[in-house]
Amino acid sequence: MKATLEAQEVSPQGYSLAAGSNVADITPEYLRSLLNGQKTAFMAEGAPAYETRIDRTNRLIALLVDNQDKIVSALNADYGHRSAEASLLTDVWSVIDNYKYTKLHLREWMQTEIHEAMFADAEARVEYVPKGVVGVVGSWNFPWRLAFAPVGYVFAAGNRCMVKPSELTPATSALMAELAGQYFDETELAVVQGGPEIGAAFTALPFDHLIFTGSAKVGSAVMRAASFNLTPVTLELGGKSPALIGKSADIGDAARRILTAKTFNAGQICLAPDYVLLPNGLERQFVGEAKSAVASMYPKLQDNPDYTSIINERHFNRLKNWIADAEAKGAEVIELNPASEDLSDVASHRIAPMLLLKVTDAMTVLQEEIFGPVLPIVTYETIEEAIAFINKHTHPLALYYFSHDAEEERKVLDRTTSGGVTVNDCMTHAFDNSLPFGGIGPSGIGAYHGRQGFLTFSHARAIYRQSKSPQAELLFRPPFGEPIRAFLSSSITK
Ligand code: NAD
């Protein structure tokens, strides 16, 4: 669909949708017509049967399985270079794994819950009903996972879905739109491409639920846009997730696991360990272990197919500037570049994993989410000091704690707050389908994955069938006489 924007338009939250912006294909009118088409189809169908939901899930699986090579190529084109295996793991397999888990559990999730009613012959139950049409706004770092994992739960809960992926992965977004059109009617699933202006118009639509994955700043704008329609939102944001290494930890094991997470997708992961909290005096040991870990995973970096590039020049320069800022303010920068290669070629957007020692709060790397293979190391004396450091910052999306000290682990869990926790590894809690995934406050609002995904996109509808007992009717009906007064005085008790 090719169209141009008509004259000046301003969305309720004030974003200009002016002609001549980078909106290429989509108009606000077109978005509204898509939404209306989906709403009409949803109302005509009613809550879809289990079989319809399974059919939609099977088509999602087929879309990913049949087109895995195209998906890998498009991601590679978008990144400059992206590891094929990493793409298959995160953007194909992990999404299919979600769908298969859903298929195993959907019947049980859809069950009506029978509750104990107020009166013996009354009925009280909760039916998990679809909300209607759900909008999904995705990010670029795992474009399929962050758009299509939500779509799976949106369908499981019986809804229709509109998706807006990121403009930073144009080849992937175009493929997503094309494949959605091949496997689904646009009243079931529609993918619209575009940047922030389209994002603003999209999130201003009166969806029945909106799930957004991206930065806290844009998340806040999305929440404002949704508030005009009182659309419920799930915000999957990011932040600075700490990796806290306790004194009882195996430093080699911790370093290997932290560096595995920090170098996967070149650290461009919302859940990547953002910085390390390390007991004082263990810096050199950690650096040595980190060096061997990187050398064993990536003996070379420049032409290594397993090592992913930074998404674009803007983010490449951002990371370079933040490293320079830290160095200028006194940080010791340790490049983990096993073959001592020259990585200065800007066009390939590759940055070697970097450890930063002697960091301070004045450095950008300790203020902003890093989203790249750069790992500041903050040292601490006591566990209380480490906990205080974490709590000085906004609640992170994840906390990683490495230790074999159960008492200290309990203390860390009880005195910190984060979206989720993995103990003795990084990120794994997000890949266990039995667990909800989401942040808290500035790292996110709401959660999905597994049953929580089904619940997030369902409405828990309370249904009560009245008792035939005359008491049930008479309780609230005047004139209020002695029986009611006796009931009240015998019930309002401590
Ligand atoms: P971003 O906020 O810049 O963009 C996200 C999406 O929002 C894109 O599709 C973009 O086009 C759209 N958008 C931009 N401006 C908009 C507006 N005004 N209104 C509506 N939509 C708009 O984020 P990003 O650079 O794509 O992603 C990086 C951030 O996402 C990091 O903070 C990272 O931690 C976070 N993230 C979180 C998760 C998670 O699951 N919690 C996963 C991946 C990334």
Residues whose N, C-alpha, C, O or C-beta is under 5 A from the ligand:
A	BS01	NAD	G138 S139 W140 K164 P165 S166 E167 G194 G195 P196 G199 A200 T203 T213 G214 S215 A216 V218 A221 E236 L237 G238 G239 C270 S443
